[in-house]
Amino acid sequence: MSRTEFVLATAIILFVAFCLGWFANWLLHRFTRVAAGDVAQLDKMSQELHEAEETRDQAITYLQQREAELTNQLAQTEAELSAAMDGLRDARHETEQLRAHYERPTG
């Protein structure tokens, strides 16, 4: 093999390698390219997801506030019930004392 043939064979091999690399690159980009419609759909889905997350956060905040209000109401109601029970207990005790006083024979 002469020097010219060697250079020519090397040039052909490098050119074929270049063409194969270019074709592989083109093929890879052809199959991995995202269509504009897909990008628009992904943008729409991400916007909807963001809105859903905001709605969820607002719902959680509302539920926490409502739970705090109901807990406060429950505490107030329990305090009122305790006071009413104490008053009833005192009234019953006083009634028993008055009944015992009037039922005693006077003599």
N, CA, C and O atoms as CSV, one atom per row, in Angstrom:
chain,resi,resn,atom,element,x,y,z
A,1,MET,N,N,0.858,-1.159,0.000
A,1,MET,CA,C,0.000,0.000,0.000
A,1,MET,C,C,0.907,1.226,0.000
A,1,MET,O,O,1.801,1.354,0.836
A,2,SER,N,N,0.668,2.101,-0.928
A,2,SER,CA,C,1.501,3.292,-1.042
A,2,SER,C,C,0.993,4.377,-0.109
A,2,SER,O,O,-0.074,4.282,0.497
A,3,ARG,N,N,1.788,5.376,-0.029
A,3,ARG,CA,C,1.437,6.478,0.884
A,3,ARG,C,C,0.151,7.153,0.440
A,3,ARG,O,O,-0.665,7.486,1.300
A,4,THR,N,N,-0.078,7.371,-0.820
A,4,THR,CA,C,-1.266,8.021,-1.352
A,4,THR,C,C,-2.512,7.173,-1.060
A,4,THR,O,O,-3.552,7.694,-0.659
A,5,GLU,N,N,-2.387,5.877,-1.266
A,5,GLU,CA,C,-3.511,4.982,-0.984
A,5,GLU,C,C,-3.845,4.986,0.511
A,5,GLU,O,O,-5.017,4.958,0.887
A,6,PHE,N,N,-2.829,5.021,1.349
A,6,PHE,CA,C,-3.050,5.061,2.796
A,6,PHE,C,C,-3.778,6.333,3.214
A,6,PHE,O,O,-4.726,6.284,3.999
A,7,VAL,N,N,-3.331,7.473,2.687
A,7,VAL,CA,C,-3.978,8.757,2.999
A,7,VAL,C,C,-5.408,8.751,2.490
A,7,VAL,O,O,-6.314,9.204,3.189
A,8,LEU,N,N,-5.627,8.237,1.264
A,8,LEU,CA,C,-6.966,8.188,0.696
A,8,LEU,C,C,-7.868,7.258,1.516
A,8,LEU,O,O,-9.020,7.609,1.774
A,9,ALA,N,N,-7.383,6.096,1.928
A,9,ALA,CA,C,-8.175,5.162,2.742
A,9,ALA,C,C,-8.499,5.780,4.095
A,9,ALA,O,O,-9.621,5.646,4.583
A,10,THR,N,N,-7.521,6.461,4.711
A,10,THR,CA,C,-7.764,7.120,5.996
A,10,THR,C,C,-8.803,8.222,5.843
A,10,THR,O,O,-9.674,8.366,6.701
A,11,ALA,N,N,-8.729,9.007,4.761
A,11,ALA,CA,C,-9.697,10.079,4.506
A,11,ALA,C,C,-11.099,9.510,4.331
A,11,ALA,O,O,-12.073,10.059,4.848
A,12,ILE,N,N,-11.191,8.398,3.593
A,12,ILE,CA,C,-12.508,7.780,3.377
A,12,ILE,C,C,-13.069,7.251,4.697
A,12,ILE,O,O,-14.253,7.428,4.985
A,13,ILE,N,N,-12.222,6.601,5.496
A,13,ILE,CA,C,-12.676,6.082,6.790
A,13,ILE,C,C,-13.132,7.213,7.701
A,13,ILE,O,O,-14.165,7.096,8.359
A,14,LEU,N,N,-12.374,8.311,7.748
A,14,LEU,CA,C,-12.766,9.466,8.576
A,14,LEU,C,C,-14.060,10.099,8.064
A,14,LEU,O,O,-14.901,10.516,8.860
A,15,PHE,N,N,-14.226,10.173,6.731
A,15,PHE,CA,C,-15.443,10.745,6.173
A,15,PHE,C,C,-16.648,9.877,6.507
A,15,PHE,O,O,-17.706,10.393,6.866
A,16,VAL,N,N,-16.494,8.561,6.390
A,16,VAL,CA,C,-17.583,7.645,6.730
A,16,VAL,C,C,-17.916,7.747,8.226
A,16,VAL,O,O,-19.087,7.734,8.604
A,17,ALA,N,N,-16.880,7.849,9.076
A,17,ALA,CA,C,-17.115,8.004,10.515
A,17,ALA,C,C,-17.849,9.314,10.797
A,17,ALA,O,O,-18.748,9.350,11.638
A,18,PHE,N,N,-17.473,10.395,10.099
A,18,PHE,CA,C,-18.153,11.675,10.255
A,18,PHE,C,C,-19.612,11.565,9.839
A,18,PHE,O,O,-20.503,12.052,10.534
A,19,CYS,N,N,-19.851,10.919,8.694
A,19,CYS,CA,C,-21.227,10.770,8.203
A,19,CYS,C,C,-22.069,9.929,9.168
A,19,CYS,O,O,-23.226,10.261,9.425
A,20,LEU,N,N,-21.508,8.858,9.697
A,20,LEU,CA,C,-22.233,8.034,10.663
A,20,LEU,C,C,-22.534,8.826,11.937
A,20,LEU,O,O,-23.636,8.728,12.476
A,21,GLY,N,N,-21.580,9.599,12.416
A,21,GLY,CA,C,-21.801,10.426,13.603
A,21,GLY,C,C,-22.869,11.473,13.374
A,21,GLY,O,O,-23.718,11.706,14.235
A,22,TRP,N,N,-22.826,12.117,12.190
A,22,TRP,CA,C,-23.834,13.127,11.878
A,22,TRP,C,C,-25.216,12.494,11.782
A,22,TRP,O,O,-26.196,13.049,12.281
A,23,PHE,N,N,-25.293,11.328,11.138
A,23,PHE,CA,C,-26.574,10.636,11.001
A,23,PHE,C,C,-27.113,10.206,12.366
A,23,PHE,O,O,-28.309,10.327,12.632
A,24,ALA,N,N,-26.230,9.707,13.227
A,24,ALA,CA,C,-26.658,9.299,14.570
A,24,ALA,C,C,-27.159,10.510,15.354
A,24,ALA,O,O,-28.163,10.423,16.062
A,25,ASN,N,N,-26.463,11.632,15.227
A,25,ASN,CA,C,-26.886,12.863,15.907
A,25,ASN,C,C,-28.254,13.322,15.389
A,25,ASN,O,O,-29.130,13.677,16.178
A,26,TRP,N,N,-28.437,13.314,14.067
A,26,TRP,CA,C,-29.705,13.719,13.469
A,26,TRP,C,C,-30.830,12.793,13.924
A,26,TRP,O,O,-31.930,13.241,14.250
A,27,LEU,N,N,-30.533,11.493,13.940
A,27,LEU,CA,C,-31.524,10.511,14.356
A,27,LEU,C,C,-31.904,10.694,15.818
A,27,LEU,O,O,-33.080,10.616,16.175
A,28,LEU,N,N,-30.917,10.935,16.653
A,28,LEU,CA,C,-31.171,11.142,18.078
A,28,LEU,C,C,-32.039,12.380,18.298
A,28,LEU,O,O,-33.003,12.336,19.064
A,29,HIS,N,N,-31.702,13.478,17.632
A,29,HIS,CA,C,-32.504,14.706,17.798
A,29,HIS,C,C,-33.895,14.557,17.189
A,29,HIS,O,O,-34.847,15.175,17.667
A,30,ARG,N,N,-34.022,13.760,16.159
A,30,ARG,CA,C,-35.320,13.549,15.529
A,30,ARG,C,C,-36.288,12.843,16.477
A,30,ARG,O,O,-37.470,13.183,16.537
A,31,PHE,N,N,-35.777,11.861,17.215
A,31,PHE,CA,C,-36.648,11.095,18.117
A,31,PHE,C,C,-36.810,11.731,19.485
A,31,PHE,O,O,-37.788,11.437,20.171
A,32,THR,N,N,-35.914,12.573,19.902
A,32,THR,CA,C,-36.015,13.186,21.227
A,32,THR,C,C,-36.566,14.601,21.178
A,32,THR,O,O,-36.730,15.228,22.224
A,33,ARG,N,N,-36.848,15.109,20.018
A,33,ARG,CA,C,-37.374,16.463,19.896
A,33,ARG,C,C,-38.796,16.511,20.450
A,33,ARG,O,O,-39.599,15.610,20.205
A,34,VAL,N,N,-39.097,17.568,21.195
A,34,VAL,CA,C,-40.427,17.747,21.785
A,34,VAL,C,C,-41.213,18.686,20.888
A,34,VAL,O,O,-40.734,19.760,20.525
A,35,ALA,N,N,-42.401,18.284,20.540
A,35,ALA,CA,C,-43.239,19.099,19.664
A,35,ALA,C,C,-43.731,20.332,20.416
A,35,ALA,O,O,-43.827,20.332,21.644
A,36,ALA,N,N,-44.042,21.383,19.656
A,36,ALA,CA,C,-44.508,22.633,20.260
A,36,ALA,C,C,-45.829,22.422,20.987
A,36,ALA,O,O,-46.070,23.027,22.032
A,37,GLY,N,N,-46.682,21.568,20.439
A,37,GLY,CA,C,-47.959,21.271,21.099
A,37,GLY,C,C,-47.747,20.595,22.437
A,37,GLY,O,O,-48.479,20.856,23.392
A,38,ASP,N,N,-46.745,19.723,22.511
A,38,ASP,CA,C,-46.442,19.054,23.781
A,38,ASP,C,C,-45.943,20.055,24.812
A,38,ASP,O,O,-46.294,19.973,25.989
A,39,VAL,N,N,-45.122,20.999,24.366
A,39,VAL,CA,C,-44.611,22.023,25.289
A,39,VAL,C,C,-45.756,22.885,25.801
A,39,VAL,O,O,-45.804,23.220,26.984
A,40,ALA,N,N,-46.676,23.243,24.914
A,40,ALA,CA,C,-47.830,24.044,25.337
A,40,ALA,C,C,-48.685,23.262,26.320
A,40,ALA,O,O,-49.179,23.820,27.300
A,41,GLN,N,N,-48.861,21.977,26.064
A,41,GLN,CA,C,-49.651,21.147,26.968
A,41,GLN,C,C,-48.957,21.016,28.321
A,41,GLN,O,O,-49.617,21.058,29.360
A,42,LEU,N,N,-47.634,20.859,28.320
A,42,LEU,CA,C,-46.890,20.780,29.573
A,42,LEU,C,C,-46.987,22.094,30.348
A,42,LEU,O,O,-47.119,22.089,31.572
A,43,ASP,N,N,-46.921,23.222,29.629
A,43,ASP,CA,C,-47.079,24.523,30.293
A,43,ASP,C,C,-48.457,24.657,30.922
A,43,ASP,O,O,-48.590,25.149,32.042
A,44,LYS,N,N,-49.483,24.219,30.199
A,44,LYS,CA,C,-50.851,24.285,30.723
A,44,LYS,C,C,-50.999,23.396,31.957
A,44,LYS,O,O,-51.617,23.792,32.946
A,45,MET,N,N,-50.424,22.188,31.892
A,45,MET,CA,C,-50.509,21.271,33.023
A,45,MET,C,C,-49.768,21.826,34.234
A,45,MET,O,O,-50.234,21.688,35.364
A,46,SER,N,N,-48.617,22.451,34.004
A,46,SER,CA,C,-47.870,23.008,35.135
A,46,SER,C,C,-48.629,24.175,35.753
A,46,SER,O,O,-48.617,24.338,36.973
A,47,GLN,N,N,-49.295,24.997,34.927
A,47,GLN,CA,C,-50.096,26.103,35.451
A,47,GLN,C,C,-51.266,25.572,36.274
A,47,GLN,O,O,-51.558,26.095,37.350
A,48,GLU,N,N,-51.939,24.530,35.770
A,48,GLU,CA,C,-53.054,23.934,36.507
A,48,GLU,C,C,-52.579,23.322,37.814
A,48,GLU,O,O,-53.261,23.423,38.834
A,49,LEU,N,N,-51.420,22.691,37.787
A,49,LEU,CA,C,-50.857,22.115,39.013
A,49,LEU,C,C,-50.549,23.209,40.025
A,49,LEU,O,O,-50.816,23.049,41.216
A,50,HIS,N,N,-49.993,24.310,39.561
A,50,HIS,CA,C,-49.688,25.432,40.446
A,50,HIS,C,C,-50.975,25.983,41.072
A,50,HIS,O,O,-51.014,26.264,42.270
A,51,GLU,N,N,-52.018,26.133,40.267
A,51,GLU,CA,C,-53.300,26.632,40.780
A,51,GLU,C,C,-53.895,25.650,41.785
A,51,GLU,O,O,-54.459,26.062,42.799
A,52,ALA,N,N,-53.771,24.363,41.509
A,52,ALA,CA,C,-54.303,23.349,42.435
A,52,ALA,C,C,-53.542,23.384,43.755
A,52,ALA,O,O,-54.140,23.229,44.819
A,53,GLU,N,N,-52.241,23.584,43.695
A,53,GLU,CA,C,-51.456,23.678,44.927
A,53,GLU,C,C,-51.853,24.914,45.729
A,53,GLU,O,O,-51.949,24.850,46.955
A,54,GLU,N,N,-52.084,26.035,45.052
A,54,GLU,CA,C,-52.534,27.242,45.750
A,54,GLU,C,C,-53.892,27.016,46.403
A,54,GLU,O,O,-54.111,27.420,47.545
A,55,THR,N,N,-54.796,26.377,45.687
A,55,THR,CA,C,-56.121,26.086,46.234
A,55,THR,C,C,-56.009,25.173,47.450
A,55,THR,O,O,-56.693,25.377,48.453
A,56,ARG,N,N,-55.139,24.158,47.355
A,56,ARG,CA,C,-54.924,23.258,48.485
A,56,ARG,C,C,-54.373,24.012,49.689
A,56,ARG,O,O,-54.807,23.788,50.819
A,57,ASP,N,N,-53.418,24.906,49.449
A,57,ASP,CA,C,-52.853,25.685,50.554
A,57,ASP,C,C,-53.909,26.581,51.198
A,57,ASP,O,O,-53.944,26.727,52.420
A,58,GLN,N,N,-54.771,27.181,50.369
A,58,GLN,CA,C,-55.845,28.021,50.910
A,58,GLN,C,C,-56.821,27.176,51.721
A,58,GLN,O,O,-57.285,27.604,52.777
A,59,ALA,N,N,-57.131,25.992,51.237
A,59,ALA,CA,C,-58.053,25.105,51.956
A,59,ALA,C,C,-57.453,24.682,53.292
A,59,ALA,O,O,-58.154,24.640,54.304
A,60,ILE,N,N,-56.169,24.371,53.299
A,60,ILE,CA,C,-55.510,23.980,54.549
A,60,ILE,C,C,-55.529,25.129,55.536
A,60,ILE,O,O,-55.793,24.923,56.721
A,61,THR,N,N,-55.253,26.336,55.067
A,61,THR,CA,C,-55.280,27.520,55.940
A,61,THR,C,C,-56.682,27.727,56.506
A,61,THR,O,O,-56.836,27.981,57.701
A,62,TYR,N,N,-57.706,27.622,55.655
A,62,TYR,CA,C,-59.084,27.796,56.114
A,62,TYR,C,C,-59.438,26.749,57.163
A,62,TYR,O,O,-60.043,27.066,58.186
A,63,LEU,N,N,-59.057,25.495,56.902
A,63,LEU,CA,C,-59.379,24.427,57.851
A,63,LEU,C,C,-58.664,24.623,59.186
A,63,LEU,O,O,-59.229,24.328,60.240
A,64,GLN,N,N,-57.439,25.112,59.150
A,64,GLN,CA,C,-56.721,25.372,60.393
A,64,GLN,C,C,-57.395,26.499,61.181
A,64,GLN,O,O,-57.533,26.406,62.401
A,65,GLN,N,N,-57.813,27.560,60.487
A,65,GLN,CA,C,-58.515,28.655,61.164
A,65,GLN,C,C,-59.842,28.169,61.739
A,65,GLN,O,O,-60.189,28.498,62.874
A,66,ARG,N,N,-60.575,27.394,60.964
A,66,ARG,CA,C,-61.869,26.880,61.429
A,66,ARG,C,C,-61.683,25.961,62.632
A,66,ARG,O,O,-62.467,26.004,63.580
A,67,GLU,N,N,-60.640,25.126,62.590
A,67,GLU,CA,C,-60.367,24.234,63.711
A,67,GLU,C,C,-60.039,25.032,64.969
A,67,GLU,O,O,-60.474,24.679,66.065
A,68,ALA,N,N,-59.267,26.113,64.806
A,68,ALA,CA,C,-58.942,26.953,65.963
A,68,ALA,C,C,-60.209,27.600,66.523
A,68,ALA,O,O,-60.383,27.663,67.739
A,69,GLU,N,N,-61.095,28.082,65.642
A,69,GLU,CA,C,-62.350,28.686,66.094
A,69,GLU,C,C,-63.204,27.670,66.853
A,69,GLU,O,O,-63.737,27.968,67.922
A,70,LEU,N,N,-63.326,26.476,66.290
A,70,LEU,CA,C,-64.155,25.451,66.936
A,70,LEU,C,C,-63.553,24.994,68.263
A,70,LEU,O,O,-64.283,24.723,69.217
A,71,THR,N,N,-62.232,24.908,68.325
A,71,THR,CA,C,-61.581,24.539,69.574
A,71,THR,C,C,-61.848,25.603,70.636
A,71,THR,O,O,-62.111,25.282,71.795
A,72,ASN,N,N,-61.778,26.871,70.231
A,72,ASN,CA,C,-62.061,27.969,71.156
A,72,ASN,C,C,-63.520,27.921,71.614
A,72,ASN,O,O,-63.812,28.102,72.796
A,73,GLN,N,N,-64.426,27.677,70.675
A,73,GLN,CA,C,-65.849,27.577,71.024
A,73,GLN,C,C,-66.089,26.421,71.987
A,73,GLN,O,O,-66.851,26.556,72.945
A,74,LEU,N,N,-65.451,25.304,71.741
A,74,LEU,CA,C,-65.593,24.142,72.610
A,74,LEU,C,C,-65.090,24.442,74.012
A,74,LEU,O,O,-65.723,24.065,74.999
A,75,ALA,N,N,-63.950,25.120,74.101
A,75,ALA,CA,C,-63.410,25.478,75.414
A,75,ALA,C,C,-64.367,26.408,76.153
A,75,ALA,O,O,-64.576,26.255,77.357
A,76,GLN,N,N,-64.946,27.370,75.441
A,76,GLN,CA,C,-65.907,28.287,76.067
A,76,GLN,C,C,-67.156,27.529,76.527
A,76,GLN,O,O,-67.665,27.760,77.624
A,77,THR,N,N,-67.636,26.632,75.685
A,77,THR,CA,C,-68.831,25.866,76.029
A,77,THR,C,C,-68.577,24.973,77.241
A,77,THR,O,O,-69.428,24.845,78.121
A,78,GLU,N,N,-67.397,24.360,77.275
A,78,GLU,CA,C,-67.060,23.527,78.432
A,78,GLU,C,C,-66.956,24.366,79.701
A,78,GLU,O,O,-67.368,23.917,80.771
A,79,ALA,N,N,-66.415,25.571,79.599
A,79,ALA,CA,C,-66.326,26.454,80.768
A,79,ALA,C,C,-67.727,26.858,81.237
A,79,ALA,O,O,-68.004,26.880,82.436
A,80,GLU,N,N,-68.615,27.180,80.273
A,80,GLU,CA,C,-69.987,27.531,80.629
A,80,GLU,C,C,-70.700,26.343,81.269
A,80,GLU,O,O,-71.437,26.513,82.240
A,81,LEU,N,N,-70.487,25.147,80.733
A,81,LEU,CA,C,-71.097,23.951,81.298
A,81,LEU,C,C,-70.596,23.707,82.716
A,81,LEU,O,O,-71.376,23.373,83.609
A,82,SER,N,N,-69.312,23.872,82.915
A,82,SER,CA,C,-68.751,23.680,84.249
A,82,SER,C,C,-69.360,24.686,85.225
A,82,SER,O,O,-69.715,24.333,86.350
A,83,ALA,N,N,-69.477,25.938,84.788
A,83,ALA,CA,C,-70.076,26.959,85.657
A,83,ALA,C,C,-71.537,26.635,85.943
A,83,ALA,O,O,-71.996,26.791,87.075
A,84,ALA,N,N,-72.269,26.184,84.929
A,84,ALA,CA,C,-73.676,25.838,85.124
A,84,ALA,C,C,-73.812,24.642,86.070
A,84,ALA,O,O,-74.707,24.619,86.914
A,85,MET,N,N,-72.933,23.659,85.933
A,85,MET,CA,C,-72.977,22.499,86.825
A,85,MET,C,C,-72.650,22.906,88.264
A,85,MET,O,O,-73.274,22.415,89.204
A,86,ASP,N,N,-71.686,23.791,88.434
A,86,ASP,CA,C,-71.361,24.279,89.779
A,86,ASP,C,C,-72.553,25.020,90.375
A,86,ASP,O,O,-72.887,24.837,91.546
A,87,GLY,N,N,-73.192,25.861,89.557
A,87,GLY,CA,C,-74.366,26.593,90.032
A,87,GLY,C,C,-75.488,25.638,90.395
A,87,GLY,O,O,-76.142,25.827,91.422
A,88,LEU,N,N,-75.729,24.626,89.589
A,88,LEU,CA,C,-76.765,23.642,89.863
A,88,LEU,C,C,-76.453,22.873,91.145
A,88,LEU,O,O,-77.339,22.633,91.964
A,89,ARG,N,N,-75.180,22.488,91.313
A,89,ARG,CA,C,-74.770,21.781,92.526
A,89,ARG,C,C,-75.025,22.655,93.754
A,89,ARG,O,O,-75.543,22.179,94.764
A,90,ASP,N,N,-74.661,23.931,93.663
A,90,ASP,CA,C,-74.897,24.851,94.793
A,90,ASP,C,C,-76.392,25.013,95.055
A,90,ASP,O,O,-76.811,25.046,96.212
A,91,ALA,N,N,-77.203,25.114,94.004
A,91,ALA,CA,C,-78.646,25.278,94.167
A,91,ALA,C,C,-79.256,24.023,94.808
A,91,ALA,O,O,-80.131,24.132,95.667
A,92,ARG,N,N,-78.811,22.867,94.407
A,92,ARG,CA,C,-79.319,21.635,95.003
A,92,ARG,C,C,-78.936,21.556,96.483
A,92,ARG,O,O,-79.742,21.172,97.331
A,93,HIS,N,N,-77.707,21.923,96.767
A,93,HIS,CA,C,-77.260,21.901,98.158
A,93,HIS,C,C,-78.091,22.873,99.001
A,93,HIS,O,O,-78.501,22.543,100.114
A,94,GLU,N,N,-78.333,24.052,98.471
A,94,GLU,CA,C,-79.131,25.044,99.196
A,94,GLU,C,C,-80.565,24.557,99.352
A,94,GLU,O,O,-81.178,24.747,100.403
A,95,THR,N,N,-81.105,23.924,98.302
A,95,THR,CA,C,-82.455,23.388,98.384
A,95,THR,C,C,-82.550,22.318,99.458
A,95,THR,O,O,-83.508,22.292,100.231
A,96,GLU,N,N,-81.565,21.439,99.511
A,96,GLU,CA,C,-81.548,20.397,100.540
A,96,GLU,C,C,-81.480,21.013,101.932
A,96,GLU,O,O,-82.142,20.541,102.856
A,97,GLN,N,N,-80.689,22.059,102.081
A,97,GLN,CA,C,-80.586,22.720,103.385
A,97,GLN,C,C,-81.918,23.347,103.782
A,97,GLN,O,O,-82.352,23.220,104.927
A,98,LEU,N,N,-82.570,24.029,102.828
A,98,LEU,CA,C,-83.861,24.654,103.129
A,98,LEU,C,C,-84.927,23.599,103.441
A,98,LEU,O,O,-85.723,23.780,104.363
A,99,ARG,N,N,-84.947,22.518,102.694
A,99,ARG,CA,C,-85.906,21.450,102.929
A,99,ARG,C,C,-85.693,20.849,104.329
A,99,ARG,O,O,-86.640,20.616,105.080
A,100,ALA,N,N,-84.416,20.611,104.645
A,100,ALA,CA,C,-84.102,20.051,105.967
A,100,ALA,C,C,-84.517,21.034,107.055
A,100,ALA,O,O,-85.012,20.621,108.104
A,101,HIS,N,N,-84.322,22.326,106.820
A,101,HIS,CA,C,-84.689,23.333,107.813
A,101,HIS,C,C,-86.192,23.384,108.044
A,101,HIS,O,O,-86.635,23.463,109.190
A,102,TYR,N,N,-87.001,23.341,106.956
A,102,TYR,CA,C,-88.449,23.420,107.098
A,102,TYR,C,C,-89.079,22.116,107.579
A,102,TYR,O,O,-90.165,22.134,108.160
A,103,GLU,N,N,-88.427,21.009,107.351
A,103,GLU,CA,C,-88.996,19.744,107.772
A,103,GLU,C,C,-88.656,19.419,109.225
A,103,GLU,O,O,-89.218,18.483,109.795
A,104,ARG,N,N,-87.758,20.170,109.820
A,104,ARG,CA,C,-87.436,19.927,111.233
A,104,ARG,C,C,-88.631,20.295,112.103
A,104,ARG,O,O,-89.279,21.323,111.904
A,105,PRO,N,N,-88.894,19.461,113.033
A,105,PRO,CA,C,-90.021,19.792,113.916
A,105,PRO,C,C,-89.637,20.968,114.808
A,105,PRO,O,O,-88.533,21.012,115.349
A,106,THR,N,N,-90.498,21.858,114.948
A,106,THR,CA,C,-90.241,22.993,115.837
A,106,THR,C,C,-90.780,22.650,117.196
A,106,THR,O,O,-91.873,22.096,117.319
A,107,GLY,N,N,-90.080,22.951,118.137
A,107,GLY,CA,C,-90.567,22.503,119.402
A,107,GLY,C,C,-90.327,23.314,120.550
A,107,GLY,O,O,-90.734,22.955,121.655
